[in-house]
Structures are given as structure tokens and as C-alpha cells.
Amino acid sequence: MGPLWGKQFVIFFYELLFVVVAIVAVVIGEVWSRLAAFLFLGAWFLVIVLGYASFGARLATSEGMSDDDRRWLTDARDGIRHLRLLFGLATLAALVWRLIAG
């Protein structure tokens, strides 16, 4: 799959996705509602958790999968693991922001 689809690219994509979603959540919280920002981040967190479980399940049943595909799925799962942590912390921070700032 070439160097473009290596582990560094996958993780960079996930970090970029997080930054964009976090900025959108802050804008939602400031312009519209902090509760909506919390729900927005919570929804993304749930999607990420489901994605992580999906990659894990696919890797658990990896019979007949090529080494390149297995490596790509492993890298993607590791990136999603990192993203899951970021979104979990962001959702918690949004909740605290909602409770403290009103």
C-alpha cells in the first residue's frame, strides 16, 4: 500500500480529524449550546468506540488476510485507539465545561 498509507499517515489523519471536530465542538459550544457540544463530542466518541471494536473484530477473524492488509488494519486500529482516548478526554472536558460555565 505504499508509504502514503503507512502508520504515520493513518495516525496523522486521526489527529487531524480530532482537531477539526474539537474546533467545531468549541464553536458549537460558544455560539449555540455547551450541551450540544457535549452531545456532539459524545456521539463522535461512540462512533470511534464502535470503529475500534470493528477493527478489533476484523483482526480477530483475519484468516486468509494478507500481511499487508493485516498490518494496515493493525495500524488503523492503533490510530483509532489513540483517537478513542482523545475523544474520551474531549467529551469529559466538554462535560466539565458545561457544568462549570453553565
N, C-alpha and C positions, 0 to 999 in steps of 0.2 A: 504494500500500500504506500510505499514511498515515505520520504521524510516529512512531507506535509501532514500526514496523518499519524505521526508518532505521538508518544506520550506527552511531550511538551506542548504540542498543538492542542491536544484534547483538553489538557488541564487549563491552558490559556483560554480556550473557548469557554469553559465553565466559569472561570474567574471573570471574564468579560460579561457573560450572561448575568452573573451575580451583581456586578457593578451597575449594569443598566437597570436591572429590576430594583435594586436598592435605591437608585436615584428616583425612579418612578414612584416607589413607595413613599419616599420623603416628600415628593411633590404632591402626591395624593393626600398625605397627612397634613401638609401645610395649607393646601388650597381647599381641600374638601373635608376630610374627616380622618382623625387618627385611628378610629376604629376600622374604617375602610382600609387604611394602610396595613393595619394588623391582619385583617382578614385576607388581604391581597398577598402578603408575605406568607401567611399560614397556608393558603391554597398552593403557592409555589412549593412550600416545604412538603406538603403532602404529595404533590406530583413528583418531587425529587425522591422521596422515600419509596414511592411505587416504582420509579425508574431504577433505583438501586436494587430493589427486590427482583425486578425483571431481569436485570443483567446478571444478578447472582443465580437466579433460576436457570438462565440460559447457559451459564458456565457450568452449573451442576450437571446439566444434561448435554455435555459437549462431545458426545461420541460422534466420530466421523467428521469433526470440525478440523480444519487445517490449523497449523501452528500460527500462521499469520492472523487468522480470524480469532483464535483464542487469545493471542497477545493483544489484539485491538480491543476485544471485549474486556479483557483484564484492565487495560489502560483506561477505558471508558468507565468501568466500574469504580476504579480508584479515583478518577476525577469526580464522579458523582458522589463518592464518599466524602470528598473534600467539600463539594457543593452542599451536601446534606448538613455538614457541620456549620458552614457559613449561613445557610438559610435558617437553621435552628437557632443560632445565636441572633440573627437579624429579627426573627419572629419574637424571640424573648425580649430583645431591645425595644421592639415596637410596642409590645405589651407594657413594658415599664414606662415608655414614653407616653403611652395612652393613660396609664394610671397616675403618673406624676403630673403631667401637663394638662390633663383633662380633655 
